[in-house]
Amino acid sequence: MADRAAQDAFQLRLAAVVMAATALLWLAANWAGQRYAWPAKYAFLADLAAMGGFVWSLLVTWRIWRRRTPSDN
């Protein structure tokens, strides 16, 4: 049980780091796109990558939350 808790804590820290890094990189990509007048397709690519990072983090945290929540069955 303690091993599972340590693994969950590691996964939650990883998800938090991914969320923070995704937000910072997404903001930096948007700033650079405006500053250097990149084509819109690169903005969409940065948005898609950011959505991927956020969805992955959401799925990891949801899976851990479901594992910790007692079942009604």
ABEGO torsion letter per residue (X at the ends): XAAAAAAAAAAAAAAAAAAAAAAAAAAAAAAAAAAAGBBAAAAAAAAAAAAAAAAAAAAAAAAAAAAABBBAX
